Amino acid sequence: MRILGIDPGSRATGYAVLEVRGASVRFVEAGVLALASARRSSLAVRLGSIGAALEQLLDRCRPDETAVEDLFHATHARSALRLAHARGVILGVLARAKLPIAEYTPLQVKKAVSGYGYAEKDALRALIEGLLRIPGGLLSRDASDATAVALCHAQAIPLRDAVAAAEREMADATKPSGEALTMAERPPAPDARPLDVTKARIATAESSSRPLPSSAPSPDETPPVSLTGSFPRAGRARRGRGSAS
């Protein structure tokens, strides 16, 4: 499995590619995306350069999963806004490529790699060079941050797979048996025949058109009901101590 780690930036975007095989992690390459001149070009031009350079990197490296550093905090609001724009372009390119995307804050990355969430960047770079056997001085600061993001994701994969396997086992254990299946899910009986709706309608029509038995009076012979003089009159109740007679 190949993992692409990205450290977003509007002026310099670092990347790193790691190859994971079981419990072993191998360093493939790292660097900074080639962008337009950061000082002379506008933000829109730089964002376009980030998207184009990332697309070329995906075509060349063919990663299986990606990890992007999340926006944790920024000293200036304007810098945070520019970084959010860069992250949006990067996430859009990765989403169009239909690649799995994981996001980690700088605190999570440092905690996973060094065990200390507030480690210095230079100390973290030296630790990464020792873990992955990278020659000293090869990684720039942005490339080192991207390598740390990819390494953080590589360490999270076993836990993620274990949780997914446990969830599948729980789903299989709680799956209803054949007796508890609904009528829509229950398979049809082998000797069951489908109901012919046309024949059922014809049989109903024939039964309704049959003549009535001779003992039952026809509608023409039914005597009329008189609404006057056919009901008994209610007697008056006498007032007194006794009961009404």
Backbone bond lengths (Angstrom), bond angles and torsions (degrees), N, CA, C in turn:
res aa  C-N    CA-C-N  psi(-1)  N-CA   C-N-CA  omega(-1)  CA-C   N-CA-C  phi
1 M - - - 1.464 - - 1.528 109.40 -
2 R 1.324 114.99 133.00 1.459 120.49 177.72 1.527 109.49 -104.81
3 I 1.326 115.12 133.20 1.456 122.06 -179.14 1.525 108.41 -116.76
4 L 1.323 115.28 130.85 1.464 121.47 176.19 1.519 108.16 -106.68
5 G 1.315 116.23 116.42 1.457 121.63 175.77 1.525 110.10 -100.58
6 I 1.335 115.58 138.97 1.468 120.74 -175.99 1.522 109.20 -131.56
7 D 1.321 115.00 132.67 1.461 122.70 172.71 1.523 107.74 -109.84
8 P 1.346 118.55 98.30 1.466 120.68 -173.10 1.526 112.27 -65.63
9 G 1.316 114.67 150.09 1.449 122.21 175.19 1.510 109.50 -168.33
10 S 1.316 116.28 142.08 1.465 119.32 -179.74 1.522 112.29 -75.05
11 R 1.328 118.13 -22.34 1.458 121.78 178.81 1.529 112.58 -107.17
12 A 1.322 117.80 -32.16 1.469 122.00 178.74 1.523 107.47 -146.76
13 T 1.322 116.14 121.26 1.461 122.59 178.96 1.527 108.23 -113.96
14 G 1.328 115.60 114.22 1.454 120.13 -179.66 1.517 111.54 -87.31
15 Y 1.311 115.57 152.97 1.464 121.70 177.89 1.521 109.11 -142.04
16 A 1.325 115.52 157.58 1.462 121.62 177.49 1.519 108.39 -153.37
17 V 1.313 116.87 144.32 1.464 123.28 179.79 1.518 108.14 -121.42
18 L 1.333 115.90 124.07 1.458 122.98 176.83 1.522 109.01 -120.95
19 E 1.312 115.64 147.30 1.458 121.61 177.27 1.525 108.60 -114.02
20 V 1.339 115.10 124.14 1.463 121.50 -176.43 1.518 108.64 -110.43
21 R 1.335 115.12 127.98 1.464 122.40 175.56 1.514 108.10 -133.00
22 G 1.321 115.67 99.81 1.456 119.65 -176.53 1.509 110.80 67.12
23 A 1.329 115.88 -120.89 1.461 120.76 179.66 1.523 113.10 -95.11
24 S 1.321 117.46 -1.70 1.465 121.00 -178.48 1.525 110.84 -98.83
25 V 1.320 115.61 143.33 1.468 123.03 179.45 1.521 107.94 -125.19
26 R 1.326 116.10 130.33 1.465 120.98 -178.54 1.517 109.61 -121.18
27 F 1.317 115.60 134.52 1.460 121.26 177.65 1.525 110.09 -78.61
28 V 1.341 116.41 129.57 1.465 120.99 -179.69 1.523 110.20 -102.66
29 E 1.314 116.81 -59.85 1.467 120.32 179.53 1.515 109.33 -164.41
30 A 1.306 115.73 165.41 1.457 122.28 177.62 1.512 107.81 -158.45
31 G 1.317 115.38 158.44 1.462 119.75 -179.16 1.517 110.81 174.76
32 V 1.313 115.04 -160.71 1.460 123.29 -179.50 1.520 107.64 -125.74
33 L 1.328 116.71 135.65 1.461 120.64 179.36 1.520 110.19 -63.56
34 A 1.322 114.69 137.18 1.462 120.18 179.50 1.527 108.91 -74.13
35 L 1.322 117.05 114.26 1.453 122.78 -178.19 1.521 109.93 -114.61
36 A 1.326 113.74 168.99 1.470 118.83 173.37 1.532 108.84 -67.91
37 S 1.295 115.83 167.29 1.457 120.01 -178.32 1.522 109.90 -55.24
38 A 1.326 115.65 117.78 1.463 119.45 -173.15 1.521 112.49 -68.79
39 R 1.310 118.68 -26.76 1.458 120.54 -175.77 1.518 112.33 -86.62
40 R 1.324 117.31 -34.19 1.460 119.47 -173.98 1.527 113.02 -95.49
41 S 1.331 118.11 -26.52 1.460 120.45 -175.85 1.528 110.65 -88.48
42 S 1.319 114.87 158.34 1.460 120.82 179.64 1.528 109.88 -80.16
43 L 1.333 115.64 171.88 1.457 120.65 -179.75 1.525 110.94 -64.54
44 A 1.320 116.84 -39.01 1.467 119.49 -179.56 1.529 111.54 -63.22
45 V 1.321 117.06 -39.75 1.469 120.64 179.02 1.522 110.30 -67.03
46 R 1.328 117.06 -41.18 1.464 119.95 178.89 1.526 111.10 -65.22
47 L 1.315 117.72 -39.15 1.461 120.39 178.11 1.529 111.38 -64.44
48 G 1.320 115.58 -38.61 1.458 118.62 175.52 1.522 112.40 -64.50
49 S 1.339 116.44 -37.02 1.459 120.15 178.01 1.532 111.00 -67.36
50 I 1.334 117.05 -36.26 1.467 120.17 177.64 1.516 110.57 -62.16
51 G 1.333 117.09 -46.39 1.459 120.28 -179.92 1.514 112.89 -63.38
52 A 1.334 117.26 -43.75 1.470 119.94 -179.45 1.525 111.43 -66.95
53 A 1.345 117.30 -42.75 1.465 119.88 -179.95 1.532 111.29 -66.29
54 L 1.321 117.47 -36.46 1.462 120.06 179.31 1.526 111.23 -68.65
55 E 1.304 117.35 -37.88 1.467 119.93 176.69 1.527 111.13 -62.34
56 Q 1.321 117.54 -41.60 1.463 120.56 176.80 1.528 111.75 -64.62
57 L 1.322 116.21 -37.44 1.460 119.63 178.56 1.527 111.03 -66.56
58 L 1.313 117.90 -39.22 1.468 120.80 178.76 1.529 111.05 -64.81
59 D 1.325 116.21 -39.70 1.468 119.14 178.78 1.524 111.74 -66.68
60 R 1.306 116.99 -30.46 1.467 120.36 -176.87 1.531 112.36 -86.10
61 C 1.312 117.80 -40.99 1.469 120.78 -174.43 1.523 113.73 -91.60
62 R 1.322 118.93 -28.19 1.464 123.03 179.42 1.537 111.89 54.79
63 P 1.319 118.75 61.71 1.475 119.31 179.74 1.532 111.25 -75.23
64 D 1.334 114.77 155.86 1.463 121.17 176.29 1.524 112.31 -91.75
65 E 1.331 116.37 -35.64 1.456 121.87 178.57 1.523 108.57 -140.18
66 T 1.320 115.42 160.09 1.457 120.43 -178.78 1.525 109.85 -130.85
67 A 1.305 115.51 154.10 1.468 122.82 176.72 1.524 107.94 -136.92
68 V 1.329 116.24 129.52 1.465 122.06 -176.37 1.520 108.23 -123.21
69 E 1.315 115.26 136.78 1.462 118.88 177.28 1.519 109.57 -70.92
70 D 1.313 115.78 132.82 1.463 121.84 -177.84 1.528 109.98 -85.29
71 L 1.329 114.62 160.67 1.460 120.85 178.40 1.526 108.23 -80.55
72 F 1.311 115.88 113.50 1.462 120.60 -175.76 1.526 111.35 -100.14
73 H 1.300 116.24 -58.95 1.459 120.31 177.64 1.518 108.14 -156.44
74 A 1.296 115.01 159.13 1.468 120.60 177.80 1.519 108.51 -146.99
75 T 1.331 114.99 147.17 1.461 119.54 -178.13 1.514 111.11 -70.57
76 H 1.343 117.23 -41.21 1.453 121.39 -177.44 1.528 109.56 -115.46
77 A 1.308 115.39 142.61 1.471 120.01 -179.59 1.520 111.35 -65.77
78 R 1.325 117.62 -35.96 1.461 120.81 179.62 1.531 111.07 -65.21
79 S 1.338 116.60 -39.78 1.466 120.08 177.70 1.523 110.77 -66.18
80 A 1.325 116.41 -39.01 1.461 119.89 177.89 1.522 111.22 -64.56
81 L 1.320 117.32 -37.80 1.456 120.75 179.19 1.532 110.99 -66.57
82 R 1.317 116.97 -41.83 1.468 119.94 177.93 1.528 111.13 -65.51
83 L 1.302 116.60 -40.23 1.462 119.85 177.38 1.527 111.38 -64.65
84 A 1.328 116.48 -37.66 1.468 119.56 177.21 1.522 110.87 -64.80
85 H 1.322 118.03 -37.02 1.465 120.87 175.90 1.538 110.33 -62.09
86 A 1.312 116.73 -44.92 1.464 120.12 -179.74 1.524 110.82 -63.61
87 R 1.320 117.26 -42.53 1.460 120.25 178.10 1.524 111.12 -63.02
88 G 1.317 116.93 -37.63 1.462 119.94 178.72 1.523 112.20 -62.80
89 V 1.331 116.41 -41.83 1.467 119.61 177.74 1.523 110.40 -64.26
90 I 1.323 116.59 -43.54 1.471 120.76 -178.54 1.526 110.77 -64.64
91 L 1.314 117.44 -46.59 1.466 120.62 179.53 1.520 111.51 -63.42
92 G 1.325 116.65 -35.64 1.462 119.22 178.14 1.519 112.54 -65.51
93 V 1.318 116.76 -41.92 1.475 120.46 178.52 1.525 110.37 -64.34
94 L 1.326 116.95 -44.24 1.468 120.56 -179.82 1.528 111.28 -66.12
95 A 1.324 116.73 -37.24 1.464 119.37 179.16 1.529 111.30 -67.83
96 R 1.328 117.22 -39.19 1.468 119.55 177.33 1.528 111.36 -65.45
97 A 1.325 116.98 -30.78 1.464 120.93 176.56 1.521 112.43 -78.46
98 K 1.349 117.36 -4.30 1.476 123.33 178.19 1.523 111.51 58.43
99 L 1.340 114.77 45.98 1.455 120.99 177.82 1.523 109.89 -104.64
100 P 1.334 118.11 143.87 1.473 119.93 174.50 1.524 110.50 -62.95
101 I 1.326 115.99 136.03 1.464 121.57 -176.01 1.524 108.62 -121.93
102 A 1.321 116.67 126.42 1.461 122.85 173.20 1.524 108.46 -116.80
103 E 1.313 116.36 143.42 1.456 121.11 -178.13 1.527 109.20 -124.62
104 Y 1.333 115.93 134.96 1.461 122.11 -178.46 1.528 108.69 -135.00
105 T 1.298 116.08 139.87 1.457 120.71 175.71 1.529 109.33 -77.16
106 P 1.330 118.43 159.95 1.471 120.03 176.88 1.529 112.46 -58.06
107 L 1.319 117.07 -33.75 1.463 119.89 177.97 1.529 111.13 -64.90
108 Q 1.329 116.92 -42.48 1.464 120.37 178.16 1.525 111.65 -65.64
109 V 1.312 116.45 -39.30 1.473 119.96 -179.12 1.522 110.58 -64.79
110 K 1.313 116.96 -48.43 1.465 120.18 -179.52 1.523 111.51 -64.62
111 K 1.325 116.52 -38.67 1.464 119.93 179.35 1.523 111.12 -64.98
112 A 1.348 117.57 -39.84 1.464 120.86 -178.38 1.522 112.11 -72.01
113 V 1.320 117.26 -36.61 1.468 120.25 -174.76 1.520 111.76 -84.73
114 S 1.323 117.09 -46.51 1.466 120.34 -173.64 1.523 113.65 -107.28
115 G 1.332 117.07 -13.67 1.458 119.40 -175.80 1.507 113.62 84.70
116 Y 1.319 117.97 -0.98 1.466 123.01 179.98 1.518 107.82 -133.73
117 G 1.331 116.47 120.40 1.449 120.90 -173.99 1.512 115.69 -71.91
118 Y 1.347 117.62 -12.06 1.466 120.20 -177.73 1.527 110.79 -119.58
119 A 1.328 116.51 34.60 1.466 120.82 -179.99 1.532 109.87 -69.54
120 E 1.314 116.05 149.02 1.460 121.52 177.87 1.528 110.06 -71.90
121 K 1.330 116.19 151.59 1.463 120.89 -177.42 1.531 112.17 -63.46
122 D 1.323 116.47 -41.52 1.465 118.91 -178.95 1.528 111.14 -67.55
123 A 1.326 116.70 -38.88 1.463 119.41 177.60 1.525 110.66 -67.25
124 L 1.325 116.83 -37.08 1.453 120.47 178.21 1.527 110.68 -67.04
125 R 1.314 117.55 -37.88 1.459 120.84 178.41 1.520 111.02 -65.51
126 A 1.320 117.45 -41.99 1.462 120.15 177.67 1.530 111.28 -63.89
127 L 1.336 116.62 -37.38 1.457 119.98 178.58 1.528 111.11 -66.87
128 I 1.330 117.57 -40.05 1.464 121.20 179.50 1.519 110.53 -66.70
129 E 1.313 117.11 -40.21 1.470 119.98 178.25 1.523 111.38 -62.94
130 G 1.325 116.67 -35.17 1.454 118.90 178.46 1.523 112.24 -74.91
131 L 1.342 117.46 -38.31 1.461 120.12 -178.61 1.522 112.03 -68.60
132 L 1.318 116.96 -42.27 1.462 121.47 -175.88 1.522 113.39 -98.20
133 R 1.329 117.42 4.35 1.465 122.41 178.29 1.528 111.65 57.28
134 I 1.325 114.28 51.25 1.467 121.32 178.32 1.522 108.02 -98.44
135 P 1.300 118.24 133.61 1.471 119.72 178.50 1.523 111.38 -57.68
136 G 1.302 116.85 140.40 1.457 121.69 -179.06 1.521 111.93 -62.71
137 G 1.314 116.08 140.05 1.457 121.51 179.42 1.510 114.50 84.55
138 L 1.325 118.19 -2.28 1.467 120.02 -179.13 1.525 111.77 -78.10
139 L 1.304 117.08 -34.82 1.463 121.15 -176.00 1.522 110.85 -92.06
140 S 1.327 115.68 129.46 1.461 119.94 169.94 1.533 108.47 -77.84
141 R 1.311 117.22 175.86 1.461 119.53 -178.12 1.524 110.66 -66.06
142 D 1.320 118.22 -41.34 1.471 120.72 179.72 1.527 111.17 -69.07
143 A 1.325 117.05 -40.46 1.461 120.05 177.53 1.523 111.19 -66.74
144 S 1.332 117.06 -35.08 1.460 120.50 177.26 1.524 111.25 -65.29
145 D 1.325 116.48 -41.35 1.469 119.50 177.74 1.529 110.75 -63.68
146 A 1.325 117.47 -41.20 1.462 120.53 178.35 1.525 111.18 -65.04
147 T 1.339 117.59 -38.02 1.457 120.92 177.32 1.521 110.90 -64.73
148 A 1.322 116.73 -38.58 1.464 120.31 177.54 1.528 110.78 -64.54
149 V 1.326 117.64 -38.21 1.465 120.81 178.09 1.530 110.77 -64.80
150 A 1.324 116.23 -43.54 1.467 119.55 178.62 1.520 111.40 -65.75
151 L 1.324 117.78 -38.83 1.461 121.27 179.19 1.531 110.70 -67.91
152 C 1.315 116.99 -37.28 1.466 120.85 175.55 1.524 110.76 -60.10
153 H 1.324 116.42 -42.84 1.467 119.62 179.01 1.522 111.42 -68.33
154 A 1.319 117.57 -36.91 1.466 120.50 178.24 1.527 111.20 -62.75
155 Q 1.337 117.33 -36.18 1.452 120.44 178.02 1.525 112.16 -74.46
156 A 1.323 117.52 -23.38 1.468 120.60 -179.24 1.523 112.86 -84.99
157 I 1.331 118.25 -15.71 1.468 120.84 -176.41 1.531 112.75 -62.45
158 P 1.358 121.03 -46.65 1.472 119.11 179.80 1.525 113.31 -59.07
159 L 1.322 117.46 -41.15 1.463 120.10 178.39 1.520 111.05 -65.73
160 R 1.325 116.32 -40.57 1.463 119.38 178.52 1.524 111.58 -62.79
161 D 1.327 117.06 -43.55 1.463 120.46 179.50 1.526 111.35 -65.63
162 A 1.338 117.20 -37.72 1.460 120.06 178.82 1.525 111.39 -65.79
163 V 1.328 116.30 -40.95 1.470 119.35 177.87 1.521 110.99 -65.11
164 A 1.330 117.44 -41.09 1.464 120.54 178.73 1.522 111.52 -63.73
165 A 1.344 116.72 -40.03 1.467 119.65 178.43 1.518 111.08 -66.15
166 A 1.328 117.72 -39.83 1.463 120.22 177.88 1.526 111.51 -65.17
167 E 1.324 117.13 -38.78 1.467 119.70 177.87 1.521 111.32 -65.88
168 R 1.328 117.74 -37.19 1.462 120.01 177.04 1.524 111.55 -66.03
169 E 1.332 116.62 -40.51 1.466 119.38 177.86 1.522 111.43 -63.91
170 M 1.324 117.31 -40.48 1.460 120.19 178.28 1.522 111.22 -65.74
171 A 1.334 116.58 -38.76 1.464 119.61 178.53 1.521 111.31 -65.86
172 D 1.349 117.29 -38.71 1.460 120.03 178.09 1.524 111.44 -68.98
173 A 1.342 116.48 -35.08 1.464 119.48 -179.45 1.516 112.42 -70.66
174 T 1.329 116.92 -33.59 1.466 120.71 -178.75 1.520 112.85 -93.52
175 K 1.321 118.15 6.64 1.458 120.59 -179.91 1.519 109.51 -70.62
176 P 1.339 120.28 133.04 1.467 121.90 -177.45 1.511 111.81 -65.53
177 S 1.362 115.05 148.64 1.456 120.74 178.24 1.517 110.38 -76.90
178 G 1.357 115.75 -178.10 1.463 119.30 -177.95 1.507 112.82 -66.72
179 E 1.375 117.85 -28.47 1.453 119.72 -179.77 1.508 111.87 -73.13
180 A 1.319 117.04 -27.34 1.454 120.16 -177.84 1.515 113.13 -91.56
181 L 1.318 117.76 4.37 1.448 119.27 -179.85 1.517 110.76 -71.30
182 T 1.307 115.93 149.18 1.448 120.54 177.23 1.521 109.92 -76.22
183 M 1.329 115.76 170.51 1.451 119.87 -179.66 1.521 111.64 -63.43
184 A 1.345 117.22 -32.29 1.464 119.59 179.50 1.516 111.59 -70.99
185 E 1.375 116.67 -33.37 1.452 119.72 -178.33 1.522 112.74 -87.37
186 R 1.358 117.75 -19.00 1.453 120.32 -175.76 1.518 110.20 -73.80
187 P 1.335 119.29 132.54 1.468 120.46 179.85 1.516 110.79 -70.66
188 P 1.333 118.91 151.58 1.465 120.96 -178.51 1.518 110.96 -70.58
189 A 1.352 116.32 152.74 1.457 121.73 177.61 1.516 109.34 -68.28
190 P 1.348 117.75 149.80 1.477 119.13 -176.96 1.514 113.21 -65.72
191 D 1.372 118.01 -31.45 1.464 120.33 -177.99 1.517 112.64 -98.69
192 A 1.308 117.08 9.79 1.459 119.35 -178.96 1.522 109.55 -76.06
193 R 1.327 115.52 136.82 1.449 121.29 178.75 1.519 109.72 -112.68
194 P 1.311 117.14 140.89 1.466 118.49 179.70 1.524 110.93 -69.13
195 L 1.299 116.09 146.51 1.457 122.34 -179.72 1.518 110.15 -76.26
196 D 1.342 114.53 128.18 1.462 119.87 177.21 1.517 107.72 -85.00
197 V 1.319 115.95 105.52 1.461 120.15 -175.76 1.516 110.98 -67.08
198 T 1.332 117.91 -35.21 1.470 120.96 -178.25 1.521 110.87 -64.90
199 K 1.345 118.18 -46.09 1.445 121.38 178.48 1.522 111.53 -64.04
200 A 1.319 117.04 -38.01 1.459 119.52 179.14 1.512 111.13 -63.61
201 R 1.328 118.47 -38.73 1.457 121.13 178.56 1.519 111.44 -67.92
202 I 1.343 117.24 -39.28 1.472 120.16 179.38 1.524 110.44 -65.12
203 A 1.352 117.58 -42.48 1.455 120.25 178.53 1.516 111.68 -63.37
204 T 1.317 117.72 -38.06 1.462 120.63 178.08 1.507 111.11 -66.52
205 A 1.327 117.56 -39.72 1.466 120.54 179.25 1.525 111.39 -67.09
206 E 1.344 117.05 -39.53 1.469 119.26 179.66 1.518 111.31 -66.51
207 S 1.329 117.76 -40.15 1.456 120.15 -179.90 1.515 111.93 -67.23
208 S 1.326 117.98 -32.10 1.464 120.33 179.48 1.518 112.02 -77.77
209 S 1.365 118.10 -20.58 1.472 120.76 -179.47 1.519 112.95 -91.91
210 R 1.323 119.53 -2.00 1.460 121.01 178.10 1.530 111.08 -69.74
211 P 1.386 117.83 147.01 1.479 119.50 179.66 1.513 111.03 -70.40
212 L 1.320 116.55 154.20 1.446 122.05 179.05 1.518 110.56 -71.92
213 P 1.338 121.12 154.71 1.465 122.56 175.90 1.511 111.57 -59.62
214 S 1.383 115.58 154.88 1.476 120.55 -176.69 1.508 111.64 -67.33
215 S 1.354 118.55 -26.30 1.465 120.56 -178.54 1.504 112.46 -72.01
216 A 1.297 118.08 -25.93 1.465 121.08 -178.91 1.508 109.34 -84.71
217 P 1.317 119.87 132.76 1.481 122.70 -179.72 1.508 110.86 -67.71
218 S 1.303 114.76 142.21 1.456 120.07 177.42 1.509 109.47 -74.19
219 P 1.290 117.96 164.59 1.468 119.90 179.57 1.516 112.73 -60.97
220 D 1.379 118.00 -29.12 1.462 119.82 -179.75 1.527 112.72 -73.97
221 E 1.340 117.20 -26.27 1.462 120.65 -176.76 1.515 112.37 -90.82
222 T 1.332 119.59 -3.67 1.455 121.70 -179.81 1.520 109.55 -68.95
223 P 1.376 118.93 122.08 1.476 120.52 -176.85 1.510 111.23 -66.36
224 P 1.329 116.78 145.22 1.468 119.22 178.18 1.519 111.42 -70.44
225 V 1.301 115.28 153.45 1.461 121.99 179.55 1.513 108.49 -101.43
226 S 1.377 116.50 125.34 1.455 121.25 179.13 1.509 109.54 -89.01
227 L 1.297 115.63 129.79 1.460 120.33 -179.27 1.517 112.40 -88.23
228 T 1.411 119.10 -6.86 1.475 122.16 -179.58 1.509 108.85 -122.92
229 G 1.323 117.80 134.78 1.440 123.62 174.85 1.507 114.72 76.92
230 S 1.285 119.92 4.58 1.447 121.12 -178.72 1.511 113.27 -102.41
231 F 1.336 117.00 -9.97 1.453 120.45 -179.27 1.512 109.85 -104.65
232 P 1.321 121.05 138.99 1.478 122.24 178.80 1.515 110.61 -68.37
233 R 1.415 112.76 146.79 1.460 117.56 179.30 1.512 110.68 -82.42
234 A 1.316 114.39 140.69 1.459 119.45 178.66 1.512 110.06 -78.70
235 G 1.356 118.61 131.85 1.465 122.19 -179.76 1.506 111.95 -74.51
236 R 1.389 113.18 156.25 1.452 117.58 178.73 1.517 110.82 -80.03
237 A 1.284 117.30 143.38 1.464 122.72 176.10 1.496 109.09 -88.66
238 R 1.357 117.85 126.63 1.450 122.31 179.04 1.527 110.87 -85.44
239 R 1.297 112.25 141.77 1.454 117.82 178.99 1.530 109.03 -85.03
240 G 1.255 118.61 135.03 1.460 123.06 178.14 1.503 110.49 171.88
241 R 1.328 112.22 -174.68 1.454 116.18 -179.43 1.517 111.51 -77.71
242 G 1.333 116.20 -30.30 1.449 118.06 -178.66 1.508 111.66 -81.53
243 S 1.278 112.39 -179.12 1.456 116.47 178.59 1.481 110.67 -77.78
244 A 1.267 120.29 157.70 1.450 125.51 -179.05 1.502 109.31 -68.51
245 S 1.400 117.89 136.69 1.450 122.76 -179.94 1.492 110.98 -105.42
